[in-house]
Amino acid sequence: MLTTIRPAQFEDLEAVWQMWKAIMEQKVYYPYDDTYTRADIEKSWIHLSPKNHVYVAVQGTEIVGAYIFRANQPGYGSHIANASYMVKTEKRGQRIGHQLCAHSIEMAKEAGFRGMQFNLVVSTNKGAIKAWLDNGFEIIGTIPEGFYHFEEGYVDAHIFYRKL
């Protein structure tokens, strides 16, 4: 099915929240734990503001993925973007994450960023690692046991970078 990517709208909030919540409950991709509330995610991930560039992937009328990019650091580090992505669990394997990444690169370039960095990519997330490498990112560092994986215990986490 054709996937389109568009800027997120306020009306998308519930669908993005439900997708985010389901992914966080898996405890294998993101460091957020059960104490992270909907209000927290609305402020940091979903908040539609000039600092947060949020996009959704849509198949028909269903939101099947989303991403956000923003400055990785304030001030003198604000020329490097940071991005996070999510794909609805039952839609994985359709290269939606790859499409989201490629789209985010173009949008970050348009927004004036000079590079993009991912601060914590769990080493067991093989699909994401392949998508990021395929989109021209490289692993610039590995944090030994940098993530507590719910099923596998402590696993490495990678830092990825790509010049824009």
N, C-alpha and C positions, 0 to 999 in steps of 0.2 A: 504494500500500500504506500502511496505517495506521502512523504513526510514534508511538511512545510515548517519553517522556523520564522517566528514573528516576535516583536516586542511583547512582553507580558503586560496584561491589563489588570486592573483591580479585580475584575470578574474572574480571573484565573486563580486568585488566591486560594480558594478552597481546594481546587484540584492539585495545585502545587503543594499545599500543606499535606494533603492525604498521601501524595507520592513520597514526599520527604519523610513523613512519619513512618510509612511502611519500610522505607530503605533504612532508616535509623534503627528500627526494631530488629533488623538483621544483624546489627552490631559487627559488621565486617568491612565497612567502607569508609565511614566517617568517625571522628573522635567524639561526637556529641553523645551524651548519655541520657538516661531517663529524666534527669533534672532539667534538661533543656525544654522550655515550654513553647507553645505556639506563639506567645507574645515575643519571646526571644528570637524565634526564627523569623517572625514578621519584621522585627527591627533590623536584623542583620542580613538575612538571605532574601526575603521577599519584598522588603520595603522598596517601593518604586520611587527612587530619587535620582537626581543628576549624578550622584556618586556611585550608585548601583545600577549597572546595566543588566537587566534581567530579560531573558528571552525564553520562549517555550517552543517545543516541537509538537506539532499537531498532526494527527492523522484523522481526516474527516473532521469531527467536532471533539475528538478525544485528545487531551493533553497527555503525551507519552514521554516527555522529557523536558528538561529545563536546564538553564545555566545562568550563572551570574559572573560578571567580571567587574572589577574595581581596582583601584590602586592597591598594590601589595603593601606599601608603607606610606606614611604621610610625608609631606615636605620633599626633601631631597631624594627620597626613594619613590616618589609618586609617578615616575615615568615608566615604572614596571607594573604591569597588570598582574593580578591574581585571579584565577577563575576556579569555579566549582561546577560540577555537572551531576545530573542524575537522570536515569532512564527508568521508567516504570518496569518493575521486575518482570512481568510477563511479556514485555516488548524487547527484552535484551536479545542480542544476537542478530539484530536487523541493521547494525551499523549506525544506529541513531546517535550514539555517543560520538562516533567518528564525525558525523555530520555536524553535531553541536560544536565540537572542537574546531572544525574547519570554519564554521560560521563565526565563532567567537574570535578567531584570529583576525578575520577581516574586520569585524566590528571594533576590536581593540586598536587595530591600525587606524581606522577611521576616527577613533576617539583620540588619537595622538600618542598612544603608548609606544614605547621603543622596544619593549620586550615583554614576555609573559612567563611567570613562574608559578609552579604548583608546589606548595610547601610540604604536603604530606600525601603521597600516593602509596597506598598499602601494597606491599610487594606481592601479596596473594591475589590482587585484583588484575589478573592477566588480561582481561578484555580492555580495561582502561589503559594499561601499560602499552598494549599493542596500538590502540587508537592514538595515544599521545606520540609514540614513536613514529607511526605512519604519518602524522601531521607535522613532523619536523622537530619535535622536542627531543632533548637528550637528558639523560640522567646525569646531574652534576654533583650529586651526593647521595649517600645512603645513611640513614640513621639506624644503627643496629638496635633491634628490638624497640623501634620507635612507635609501635602501635600494639595495643592489646586486642587481638583478634578473639572474638567470642568462642570460636571453635578450635583454633589452633594455638592459642596462647600468644606469647610475645613474638611478633614478626617484624621484619625490617620495614622501613618506610623510605621512600625515595623523594628527592627533590628534583623536579624537572624544570628545564628552562628552554626558551626559544627566543631568539632575536626576532623582532618584527621589522 
